[in-house]
Amino acid sequence: MTRRRNRRFRGVRTALTALTALGTLAGAALTGAAPASGASQEVTAAAGSPRTSAIAPGVTYGYFDIPTARGTARAHLLDVDLRDPRTGVGLLYPGAVGARSPVSALADGAGAVGGINGDFFNITETQHPGVEATGAPVGPAIADGHALKAAVPGGQRFGPAMPPGVTTEAVLGVGYDRRARMDNLSLEGRIRTREGRLPLGGLNQYALPVGSVGAFTSDWGSVSRVRSTCGTDTSRGAPCSTDTHEVTVRDGRVVASADAPGSGPIARGSTVLVGREAGAQELRKLSLGDRVQVRHRLVAADSHIPFRFALGGYPVLRDGAPLPGLDPATAAVRTAAGISDGGRRLLLLSLDGSPEYRAGLTIAEVADTLRGLGATDGFSLDGGGSSTLVSATLVARAPGAEAVTVRNHPSGGAERPVPNGIGVFSRT
């Protein structure tokens, strides 16, 4: 099927019909079935005839079944038309990088009509006894044009293996032109002291590069900053550094210094600099009252129009073709996003985690599914196939309802708190 043909699939129903005709998954036929518990009764379907319901202008919810050799997987889908001026998407997060909350609570708190969970995150610290897991996401994050955080080193990532050549800087987002796109966001920053200039190695990250200095702002929250000095660039489980230092900068001057990273909220307008190894040695040269200037920004590799919102994950489909090296064997409950119509349409897909549908999909099958729905680019988000990963969650608010409902069954039996997600908003 050509891209021109793909662009004709504007609604979810048409897309589902197209996927059936394509037979993207070998021998797969889409069948309708009852929605998840608590879903709108408007969403019903006779076998072989999937139906959808309008959530808001330009936003449609639907679900469909995908038979596989392992069993049947159920997919829930939000189709978002970004051409509609009443419709938009943005980052859902609990108000701090190092915090978590269920997707439904994040969506209701932000007034969203729908949403899905987002990036992989620092969920546990079994390899570092006594160190607090931060709950912070792996990749970069931008909310309302404001850079919240940068990416951790590749070896510090939580989540399944990424395709060859993909890094933790990979993002999916929407620019100020209201077009969705994938890109890489790298950190550019510097610290100016009386000794000269230092490169900035991190921004609100749960892991800093070895030998670097990272900046933590009020966006980080109150969780401990100790985790940022544990592990190495290539090993998440490596011991925590024993050579660390921290200084607090307020109004351009050093106001506090400590030999170890601390915790607690950071005052707005203040910056806490955490150094490890060579970075710690540079911070020890600073004295109370010294002038320090910190500058940072996230820079896109390809996008010429700045992102209004962005979050991390990894690409699985680019320019209509699956990325080489996608895992064709490991099936799991997954969450993903697809981009079509030149970035004017965003597909938010989440698999059902109930026992009868827990066969899941491989990441290669996810890419094929997104392509069959008309997406030219696809992006994998956090999923849930085991107790160590967050449950994939998709929520939507029925017209006139005061709160969203969970449309799929999270694989753990209940929503698990997550650090961020994609929210769908309507001005009506």
N, C-alpha and C positions, 0 to 999 in steps of 0.2 A: 504494500500500500504506500502510495507516495505521500509526501508531506502535505501537498495541496489537498489530497483526500482527507488526511488526518485533521486538517484545520476545519473541516466541515462538521466535526463531531463536537458541537457546542454543549450539549447537555449530557448528563450522566447516562440517561436511558439510551441515547444514541450510541454513546461510547460502549456501553455494555453489549448492545447488539453487535457493534463492530467487533468486539473482542470474540464473541461467539462465532462470527463469520470467519474471522482470521484463524481461529483454532491455534492461538499463540502458544498455549500450553498443549502439548501433544494430546489430541483426543479430548481436550477439555471442552465441556459445554456448560454454560452458566445456567444455574437453576435458582429460582426464587424460593424463599423459605421464610419462616417467621422471624421478626426482628428480635434483637436481644431484649432481655427483661428491662422494662421501663421505657422502651422506645415508643415513639409516637405511633398510635394505631393507624395513622394515615399511611404508614409505610408497610404495605402488604404486597404480596406477589403470588400469582399462580405459577405453578411449575413452568419453567421455560419462558416466563414473561416478567422479568424483574421490573419493579416500579420504583419511582423516586418521589420525594416530597420536597417542596420548596421550604427552606428554612428562613430565607430573607431574600430581598431582591438581589439577584445575581448569585445566590448560594443555594445549592441543592444537595440533599442527602440521599444516598442509596446504598444498597448492599447486594451482594451476589456471592454465589458459591463457586468454588474452583475445584473440581475433582482432580486428584493427583494419584500416583501409584501408591502413596502412603495413606490416602484417605482424603476426605473433603476439607478444604480450607474455606472459611468464610471471610470475605473482605467487606469492610465498611468504607464508604467513600464520601468525602465532601468535595464538591465541584465548585470552585470559586471563580467567577467571571470578574477579573480585575478591570475590565472595560467599564463596568457599571460604576458611576461616580459615587453611588451610595454605599459601595462595598470596599472593604480594605482588609489587610492582614497586618499583624504586628507580633512582636515578641511578648509571650506570656512569661512572667517570672515573679518570684515572691517579694521583690523589692530589694533583694541582696543577691550577689553572686553565690555566696556560700550559704544557701538556704534551699529548702525544698518544700513543695506543697502539691497536693493532688491536682490534676489537670482541671477537674470540675471546679475546684475552689479558685484556681487561677483564672479560669474563664469567667466565672461569676463575679469575681472581684474586679475584673477589668471591664465588665459589661459586654463580653464577647458573645456572639450567637453560636459559636462553635470553635473547636480546636483539637489539636493532637499534641502528644508529648514530643519532646525535642531531642537534644543532644545526649550522648553518653556522658557519664559523670563519675566522680570519685565517690563510689558507693561504700567501700569498705577499706580497712587498713589492717588486715590480719597479719601482714608481713612486717608491720611496724607496731608492736605492742605498746600501748600507752599513747599512741598518736591518734588524734581525733580525725575521722574522715570528714572532709569539708562539705561534701554534697555538691561541690562546684562542677560545672561542665568542663568537658575536654577542650572544645574549640572556641573560636572567637564568638563574641556576642555583641550585637548592636541593638539598642532600643530607642525608638524615636530619634534616630540620628546620632545618639550618644554612644560612644564606645564604652562598653562595660568591662570587657576583658579580652585578653589575647589567648593564643593557643599554647598548650603545654608542649614540651618536647615529645617527639614521636614515641620514644621508649616509655613514656609515662602515661600513655593512653590506656583507658579502660574501654572494653568492647571487643568485638570480633576483628579478625584481620581485615585490613583494607586492601583494595586492589593495588597492584604494583604501581608505584609512582605517585600515589595519593598521600598527602600529608595531613597533619592535624589542623592545618590552616584552612582546609576546605570548608566552604560555607554555602548555604542556600539563603537567599534573601530577596527583598523587593526594594528597588531604588526609588528615588524621588520622582522618577518618571512612571511609577506604578507598574513597572514590569518586573516579573520574577526572573531570577538568573542564578547561576552557580558561579563561584569564583574562589580565589584564595585571598585571605586577609592576613597580612604580615604586620608585625609591630615595628614602628619606627619611633625611637625615643632616645633621649639623652639626659644626662644629669650634669649640670655645670656647678663646679665647686671652685674654691680658691686654688686648688691643685690643677684644675683643668677640666676636661670633659670626659665623662664615662658613658659608655653605651648602656641603654636600658634593656635588660634582658627579659622583663616580664611585666604584665599588668593584671593584677587581680587573678593570679593563677595559683592552682593548688600545687604546682611543681615548677620550679625555676631551673634554668640551665645551670650546669655545674660552673662555678666560678663567676657567676653573674650577680647583678643587683636587680631586684624587682620592686615595682611600686604597688602599694595597696592604698586604695582610697575609700571613701565612705560607701562606695558601691559594693565593696567586698562584704560588709556586714560585720558580725561580732565573732565569728568562728575563729579558732586558733590559726595562726600563720605558720606554725611549726611544720606542718606537712609540706610546705613549699620548699623546704631544705632537705627533704628525704628522697632517696632514689637517685638515679643518674639519668643522663640523656638517653641511655640505651637500656636501662633496667629499672623498672618501677619498684622492684622489691629490694634493691640495694639499700644498705643501711643509711640512716639519716646522717647528715654532715655534723661533724663535731666542731667545725670552724664556721661560726655564724655571728652576725652582728645586725643590729637594727637601730635605725634612727628615725625620729619623727620630725617632719618639717612642717612648720606653720608660718604663714605670711612670709615665706621665703627664707626662714631662718631655722636652724636646728634648735628644737626645744626639749628633746629627750633622747637618751641613748641607752641601749641595753645589749648584753652579750648574747641574748637568745630571742627569737621571735616571740611576740606576745599574742594576746587575744583581746577581745572586747571591741566595742564600736569605735570607729575612727571618725572624728569630728569632721563635718563638712568643711572643705577648704584646707584640710590637712592631708599630708601624704606620709605614709610610713614606708621607708625604704628598708628592704630586707636583703642582706648580702650573704653569700656562702662562698667559702674558700677565698679566691682572689677578690671577689666582690666584698666579702666581709673585711678583708684587709684594707680596702680603699675606704670603707665607711668608718673604720676605726681612726682614720686620720682627721675626721671631723670633730669639732668641739662645739659645745653649746654656744649659740649665738652666731655661728658661721652662716654665711649666706649660701643657699642652695636653690638652684632652679631646676625644676623637672618638667620636661615636655614629652608628650607622647601622642601618637595617632595610629589608627589602623589604616593600612594602605592596600587597596585592591590591586590584584595583578593585571586584570583585564578591564574591569568596569570603569567607564569614564564618568558615569553618573553615580554619585555617592549612594550607599545603601541607607535606606530609612530604617530597615530592620534586617538582621541577619543572625543565623545561629549555625552551630557546627554539626557535623555528621560526615558522610562521605558519598561521592558520586558513584552511581551504578550504571547510568545511561547518559551518553553525550552525543548530541547531533544524530539522534535516532539509532545509535548502535550501543549495545552493552559494552561496558569497559572490559578489556581483556583480564582474565584471571579471576573472574567472579566465582565464588564457591558454588558448585552445582550439586553438592551432596548434603550439606547441613541444613536441615529444615528447622524453622522456628517461627514463633509468633512475632511478626515484624510490623514496623511503622515506616512509611516512606512518603515522599512527595514527588509529584511529577509536574513538569512545566511544558506547556504547549502554546500554540498560537502566538509564537514570538514573545513569550513571557506574559501574555495577556490572560492566560488561564492557568490556575494552580489546582492540582489534584492532590488532596490529602487522604492517604490510604492507611488503614489500620486493620490488621487481621484480628479475628475473634480468638480469644484464649480459652473458651469453654471446652470441656473434655471432648465433646463430639467433633470439635473443629481444630483441635490442637495439633493436627498433622502439620500445619503451617506450610511455609514456602521456603525454598532455598533463596539465597540472595540473587542467584541467576534467574529464578522464576519471578522474583519481584521485578527485576528489570524488564523481563518479557511482558509481565502484566501491565506495567506502566506504559510500555511502548504500545501494547494493544489498545490501551485506553486513549491513545492519541498523543502521549507525551513524547517529546523529542529529547528531553533531559530528565534524569531521575536521580533522587538523592535519598540515601538510607539514613533513617533516624534510629534512636534507641528502640529496642524491642523487648520481648519477654518470653523466653522459652525455658528459663530456669530461675531458681530463687536468687541468683546473683545479678540478674538484670531486671530493670524496671519493666513493669507490665505495659504493653502497648495500649494506649487509651485514645479513644476518639469520643468527643462529646459534642452535642448539638442542642440548641434550644428550639422547641417547637414554637410556631407563631403564636404570640400571645402569652407564652409561658414566662414565669418570672425567673426561672433558673434552667440551666442546662441539664441534660440527662446523659448518662453514659450509654452509648449506643452499642458498644461491643462488651464482651465479658473479659475483663483483665485476666491474664493467665494465672495470677496469684489468688484469684477469687475476690479481690478488692483492689481499688486504686492504690498505687504506690506513689508516695511523694516523689516529685521530680524537680530538677532545677529550672527548667524552662520548657517552652512549647511554642507552637504557632497558634495564634488566636485569629479568628475570623470576626470582623466587625461590620455592623450595618448602621447607617445613620437613621434608619427607620425603626 
